[in-house]
């Protein structure tokens, strides 16, 4: 049985292929979260960014390359000109330091809320 063809993309137009065109819906605010959830999400993001900023430059670099740029350990090692074991060590230590910093900040916040 032949498969039906896919329906055309909604709101497709001749200008839709232009990479500079902006979908009007993409400019609307995200309403999937209520205002309190949005605030909590923003606060969590700020907490993680502040903890990330406290890392050493070497730790920030490898963590950013791995988690933001989605680079493999081998790619990071090549880019930095360091052995693979150094990348693994730095990532391990960066994640441990980030977890420790976040844990301390959360405990401080809990203490203030009492």
N, C-alpha and C positions, 0 to 999 in steps of 0.2 A: 504494500500500500504506500503510495508516495506521500512524503511529508509535505504539509502545507508550507508555503513560503512564509517567511517572517513578515509581520505587518510593518509598514513604514514607521520610522521613528516619529514619535509625537512631535508636533510643531516643527517638523523638518522644513527647511526652506533653502533657497539657493544660497543665501548668505551663511547658512549653518556650517559650511565647510571652512569658513574663515576662522583661523585660530584666535583672532583678536576679538571675535564676537563673544558676548557674554549672555548666558542664559538668564532671563529675568528671574527665574525661580532661585538661582544660586545666590541672589542678593537678599533674599528673605531671611529673617532670623530663624535659627533652629528652634522650633517649638516643641521638639520631642521631650525636652526637659522643662520642668516648671522653674520659676525664678529661683527658688531655694536650691534646687539641684544644680542650676547653672552657676550660682554663687559658690556652692561647694566644689564644683568642678574647677572653677577659676582659682579658688583657694588651694586646692590640691596641686594644680599646675604651678602656682607660684611657689609652693612649698618645695616641690621637686626641682624647679629651676634654681631656687636659692641653695639647695643642698648640692646640686650639680656644680654651681659656681664655686663652692667651697673645695671641690676636688683640686688636686694638683693639675698643672697643665698637661702632664703626660697621661694622667688618668682621664681627664676630660676628653683629650684627643682620641684615645682608643675607644672610649665609650661612645663618643659621637660618631666615629667612623663605623663602628659595629651596629649600633642601634638606630642611628638616624640615616646614615648613608647605606646601610645594609651591606657593608663590605665583608668579605670572608676574612678569616684570620690570616690566611695567606696573602690576600690583597693588602691588608693593613701592614703586615710585616714588610712587604715589598715597598709600599708607599713610604713607610717610616725608615726603612733600611735597618731594621732590627731583626733578630732571630724570632722564629715563630713562638718559641717558649717565652720570650719577653712579652709578646702580645698577650699570650694566655695569662701570664702572671699579672700584667697590668690590668687586664679586664677583670680578673678575679678580685684583685685588690681594690679596683675602682668600684665594683659592685658592692663589695663588703663595706667600703667607706661610705658609699651612698646610703646603704641600708642602715648603717650605724647612725649617720647624721639624721636621716629621716626618723628613725626610732626615737632619738633624743628629742627632736623637735615635737613629735607627736606627744611624747610623755610630758614635755613642758606645757604643751597646750592643754592636755588633760588636767594637769595640776592647776592651771589657771582657771579652768572651768569649774572647779570644785567650790 
